[in-house]
Amino acid sequence: MSETPPVDPRQGFGDRPTQPFGQADPSWRPTAQGSGPAPAPVPPHGPPSVPPHGPPPVPPQAPAAPSAWAQPVPAGPGGGPRGGSRIWLIAGAAALAVAVTVGVVVAVSGGDDKGTASGPPSAGVPGGAGKAEEPTEKAFTKVPKGCELVKASTVEAIMPGAACTPGLFDDKDLASMITRGPRWERPGHDGPFQTLDVHLSVMPGAKGNYDMKKSVALKDIGTLRKVMDSKPVSGLGQEAFVVYAGNPDGSLTQAQVIVREGNAVVTSNYTFSRKDSTTTQKQAEDAAAAVARDVLGSLS
């Protein structure tokens, strides 16, 4: 009778590993059910436990600086990302580009330096670009009397027999300002109505004075004055402008020339009545320009 132990059906009928002749299989040991491979050793404290929700947490570390790209994506309708994470990253990159651009502009401009008197570098100054200085404007200091500002021949060509009346402040010059305001009229009441008046101011800030006078001259005054035409005048001072305006009914019409030269601003007005005069717009504008040219020529 064979002494081979019976095969345990739970172990199956698989082949056992082949060992060299004369050597026993170290994993093949007798068991309660018979011979077979020895079970795996069990740790002294039992098998390792696996957390029910995944691997154990990583020990906390020192917090790092937050990243601009690690911010949560704003939630949209339904709790999902609004527009997707890619759009959010593109928007963040655009915002960063704008911030860099602003920083460059601030760095180049030097920031907000209010209260400083520094200006752009000029020629001959270290750091300058060799830019040529702007020519100095004329600064008039000598002004004749009001009735001497316009040549007698000019007045006679425009208004034969006209007489001059000086302005109220023609003989009251100040250290910072000189003004003149003469006026020419025909004595009596024969002939068409005509007047010629001049206002001259020699003072600092002439550019602002010129701009203000020009702005006022270009505005209508209700039913009393309506601007009919306006245009720049070439070849007269540094800048000049003429405004042709008058009453809507044609009772009074005026050609006004405003001109600036250096620190001097001249306003010459030639006023007439269109109802009883044959004077054209061009003749009126030429008369006012001729008077302003005489005034500038008298200054020094």
C-alpha positions as CSV (number, residue, x, y, z in Angstrom):
1,M,0.0,0.0,0.0
2,S,1.3,3.5,-1.0
3,E,2.5,5.9,1.8
4,T,1.8,9.0,-0.4
5,P,-0.4,11.3,1.6
6,P,-3.7,12.2,0.0
7,V,-4.0,15.5,-2.0
8,D,-5.9,18.3,-0.3
9,P,-8.5,19.4,-2.9
10,R,-8.2,23.0,-1.5
11,Q,-4.6,23.1,-2.7
12,G,-5.3,22.2,-6.2
13,F,-3.4,19.8,-8.4
14,G,-0.7,22.2,-9.7
15,D,2.8,21.2,-10.1
16,R,5.2,21.8,-7.3
17,P,8.4,23.6,-8.0
18,T,11.2,21.4,-9.1
19,Q,14.3,21.3,-6.8
20,P,17.6,19.7,-7.6
21,F,18.0,16.1,-6.8
22,G,18.7,15.4,-3.1
23,Q,17.5,18.9,-1.9
24,A,14.3,19.6,-0.1
25,D,12.0,22.5,-1.1
26,P,12.4,25.0,1.8
27,S,8.8,26.3,1.2
28,W,7.3,22.8,1.3
29,R,6.5,22.0,4.9
30,P,4.0,19.6,6.5
31,T,0.8,21.3,7.6
32,A,-2.3,20.3,9.4
33,Q,-4.0,19.5,6.1
34,G,-0.9,17.8,4.7
35,S,2.3,18.9,3.0
36,G,2.4,22.2,1.0
37,P,4.0,25.7,0.8
38,A,4.4,27.4,4.2
39,P,2.2,30.5,4.8
40,A,3.8,33.9,4.7
41,P,5.2,35.1,8.0
42,V,2.9,37.3,10.0
43,P,4.3,40.4,11.7
44,P,4.3,40.3,15.5
45,H,1.6,43.0,15.6
46,G,-0.6,41.7,12.9
47,P,-1.0,42.8,9.2
48,P,-0.5,46.5,8.4
49,S,-3.7,48.5,8.5
50,V,-4.8,50.5,5.4
51,P,-6.7,53.7,6.0
52,P,-10.3,53.4,4.8
53,H,-10.0,56.7,2.8
54,G,-6.5,56.3,1.1
55,P,-2.9,56.7,2.2
56,P,-2.1,58.4,5.5
57,P,-1.8,62.3,5.4
58,V,1.5,63.9,4.7
59,P,3.0,65.6,7.8
60,P,2.5,69.4,7.6
61,Q,5.3,71.5,6.3
62,A,6.1,75.2,6.4
63,P,3.6,77.2,4.3
64,A,5.1,78.5,1.0
65,A,4.3,81.9,-0.5
66,P,0.9,81.8,-2.3
67,S,1.1,81.7,-6.1
68,A,-0.9,84.0,-8.3
69,W,-1.8,81.0,-10.4
70,A,-2.9,78.9,-7.4
71,Q,-5.9,81.0,-6.6
72,P,-9.3,79.2,-6.9
73,V,-11.2,79.7,-10.1
74,P,-14.4,81.8,-9.6
75,A,-17.4,79.5,-9.6
76,G,-20.0,80.0,-12.2
77,P,-23.6,78.9,-12.4
78,G,-24.0,75.4,-10.9
79,G,-20.8,75.5,-9.0
80,G,-18.5,74.7,-11.9
81,P,-15.6,76.9,-13.1
82,R,-16.7,80.0,-15.0
83,G,-15.3,79.9,-18.5
84,G,-12.8,77.1,-17.6
85,S,-9.4,77.2,-16.0
86,R,-7.7,78.1,-19.3
87,I,-9.6,81.3,-19.7
88,W,-8.8,82.2,-16.1
89,L,-5.1,81.7,-16.6
90,I,-5.2,83.8,-19.8
91,A,-6.9,86.6,-17.9
92,G,-4.3,86.4,-15.2
93,A,-1.5,86.6,-17.7
94,A,-3.1,89.7,-19.3
95,A,-3.5,91.3,-15.9
96,L,0.2,90.7,-15.2
97,A,1.2,92.2,-18.5
98,V,-0.8,95.3,-17.7
99,A,0.8,95.6,-14.3
100,V,4.3,95.3,-15.9
101,T,3.5,98.0,-18.4
102,V,2.3,100.3,-15.7
103,G,5.4,99.7,-13.7
104,V,7.6,100.5,-16.7
105,V,5.8,103.7,-17.3
106,V,6.1,104.8,-13.7
107,A,9.7,103.9,-13.7
108,V,10.5,105.9,-16.8
109,S,8.4,108.9,-15.8
110,G,9.9,108.9,-12.3
111,G,6.6,108.6,-10.6
112,D,4.5,111.5,-9.3
113,D,7.0,114.3,-8.5
114,K,4.6,117.0,-7.5
115,G,6.1,120.1,-6.0
116,T,9.4,119.7,-7.9
117,A,10.8,122.3,-10.3
118,S,12.7,119.8,-12.4
119,G,12.1,119.9,-16.1
120,P,13.3,118.0,-19.2
121,P,17.1,118.0,-19.8
122,S,18.3,120.7,-22.0
123,A,21.3,121.2,-24.2
124,G,24.6,121.4,-22.4
125,V,23.2,119.8,-19.2
126,P,24.6,116.3,-18.3
127,G,22.0,113.8,-19.4
128,G,20.5,116.1,-21.9
129,A,19.9,115.0,-25.5
130,G,21.4,118.2,-27.0
131,K,17.9,119.6,-27.8
132,A,18.1,123.2,-29.1
133,E,16.4,125.8,-26.9
134,E,13.3,127.5,-28.1
135,P,13.8,131.1,-29.3
136,T,12.9,133.7,-26.7
137,E,9.8,135.6,-27.5
138,K,9.7,139.4,-27.8
139,A,9.3,141.3,-24.6
140,F,8.1,144.9,-25.4
141,T,8.8,147.5,-22.8
142,K,8.2,150.8,-24.6
143,V,4.7,151.8,-25.7
144,P,3.7,155.1,-27.3
145,K,0.6,157.1,-26.3
146,G,-2.8,155.6,-27.3
147,C,-3.6,158.0,-30.2
148,E,0.0,157.5,-31.6
149,L,-0.4,153.7,-31.9
150,V,-2.0,153.9,-35.4
151,K,-0.6,156.0,-38.2
152,A,-2.7,159.0,-39.3
153,S,-2.6,157.9,-42.9
154,T,-4.2,154.5,-41.9
155,V,-7.0,156.2,-40.0
156,E,-7.6,158.6,-42.8
157,A,-7.9,155.8,-45.4
158,I,-10.5,154.1,-43.3
159,M,-12.4,157.0,-41.7
160,P,-11.6,160.3,-43.3
161,G,-11.8,163.2,-40.7
162,A,-11.9,160.8,-37.7
163,A,-10.7,162.2,-34.3
164,C,-9.0,160.1,-31.6
165,T,-10.0,159.9,-27.9
166,P,-7.5,158.3,-25.6
167,G,-8.5,155.5,-23.2
168,L,-9.0,156.0,-19.5
169,F,-5.8,154.1,-18.5
170,D,-3.6,155.3,-21.3
171,D,-1.4,157.4,-18.9
172,K,-1.4,155.0,-15.9
173,D,1.2,152.4,-16.7
174,L,2.1,149.8,-14.1
175,A,5.3,148.0,-13.5
176,S,3.8,144.7,-14.6
177,M,1.3,145.8,-17.2
178,I,0.9,148.5,-19.9
179,T,-2.5,149.1,-21.4
180,R,-3.9,151.4,-24.1
181,G,-7.5,151.9,-25.4
182,P,-7.9,154.8,-27.9
183,R,-11.0,155.3,-30.0
184,W,-11.6,157.1,-33.3
185,E,-14.9,158.6,-34.4
186,R,-16.2,161.1,-36.8
187,P,-17.3,164.4,-35.3
188,G,-21.0,165.1,-35.8
189,H,-23.5,162.7,-37.3
190,D,-22.9,163.2,-41.1
191,G,-22.2,160.1,-43.2
192,P,-22.6,156.4,-42.3
193,F,-21.9,155.3,-38.8
194,Q,-18.3,154.1,-38.2
195,T,-16.0,153.6,-35.2
196,L,-12.5,152.3,-34.8
197,D,-11.2,151.3,-31.4
198,V,-8.1,149.6,-30.1
199,H,-7.2,147.7,-27.0
200,L,-3.5,146.9,-26.2
201,S,-2.1,145.0,-23.3
202,V,1.6,144.4,-22.7
203,M,2.0,142.0,-19.8
204,P,3.2,138.5,-18.8
205,G,0.9,135.7,-19.7
206,A,0.0,137.1,-23.1
207,K,-0.7,133.7,-24.6
208,G,-3.5,133.0,-22.1
209,N,-4.9,136.5,-22.6
210,Y,-5.0,136.0,-26.4
211,D,-6.7,132.6,-26.0
212,M,-9.3,134.1,-23.7
213,K,-10.1,137.0,-26.0
214,K,-10.4,134.7,-29.0
215,S,-12.7,132.3,-27.1
216,V,-15.0,135.2,-26.1
217,A,-15.1,136.7,-29.6
218,L,-16.3,133.4,-31.1
219,K,-19.4,133.2,-28.9
220,D,-22.8,134.6,-29.8
221,I,-24.5,136.9,-27.4
222,G,-28.2,136.1,-27.6
223,T,-29.9,138.4,-30.1
224,L,-27.4,141.2,-29.7
225,R,-24.4,139.6,-31.5
226,K,-24.1,136.7,-33.9
227,V,-20.8,135.4,-35.4
228,M,-21.1,135.2,-39.2
229,D,-17.5,134.2,-40.0
230,S,-14.1,133.6,-38.4
231,K,-10.7,132.6,-39.6
232,P,-7.0,132.9,-38.8
233,V,-5.0,135.7,-40.3
234,S,-1.5,135.0,-41.8
235,G,1.5,137.3,-41.8
236,L,0.4,139.2,-38.7
237,G,2.2,138.7,-35.4
238,Q,2.8,135.2,-34.0
239,E,-0.9,134.3,-34.1
240,A,-3.9,136.3,-35.3
241,F,-7.6,135.6,-35.8
242,V,-10.4,137.6,-37.3
243,V,-14.1,137.4,-36.3
244,Y,-16.9,138.9,-38.4
245,A,-20.0,139.4,-36.3
246,G,-22.9,141.8,-35.8
247,N,-26.6,142.3,-35.0
248,P,-29.0,139.9,-36.8
249,D,-30.9,142.9,-38.2
250,G,-27.7,144.4,-39.7
251,S,-27.8,147.6,-37.7
252,L,-24.3,147.2,-36.4
253,T,-21.5,144.9,-37.9
254,Q,-18.0,144.5,-36.6
255,A,-14.7,143.1,-37.9
256,Q,-12.5,142.2,-34.9
257,V,-8.9,141.2,-35.3
258,I,-7.0,139.7,-32.3
259,V,-3.3,139.3,-32.6
260,R,-0.4,138.3,-30.3
261,E,3.2,139.1,-30.6
262,G,5.5,138.2,-27.7
263,N,4.1,139.7,-24.5
264,A,1.7,142.0,-26.4
265,V,-2.0,141.4,-27.3
266,V,-3.8,143.7,-29.7
267,T,-7.6,143.8,-30.4
268,S,-8.7,146.2,-33.2
269,N,-12.4,146.6,-33.9
270,Y,-13.9,148.3,-36.9
271,T,-17.6,148.8,-36.4
272,F,-20.1,150.1,-39.1
273,S,-23.7,149.9,-40.2
274,R,-24.5,147.6,-43.1
275,K,-27.8,149.5,-43.6
276,D,-26.3,152.8,-44.7
277,S,-22.8,151.7,-45.8
278,T,-21.4,150.0,-48.9
279,T,-18.5,148.5,-46.9
280,T,-17.9,144.8,-47.6
281,Q,-16.8,142.1,-45.2
282,K,-13.4,142.0,-46.8
283,Q,-12.9,145.8,-46.6
284,A,-13.9,145.7,-42.9
285,E,-11.5,142.8,-42.1
286,D,-8.7,144.5,-44.0
287,A,-9.2,147.8,-42.1
288,A,-9.1,146.0,-38.7
289,A,-5.9,144.1,-39.7
290,A,-4.2,147.3,-40.9
291,V,-4.8,149.0,-37.6
292,A,-3.5,146.0,-35.6
293,R,-0.4,145.9,-37.8
294,D,0.3,149.6,-37.1
295,V,0.0,149.0,-33.3
296,L,2.6,146.2,-33.3
297,G,4.9,148.3,-35.4
298,S,4.9,151.1,-32.8
299,L,6.1,148.9,-30.0
300,S,9.7,148.4,-28.9
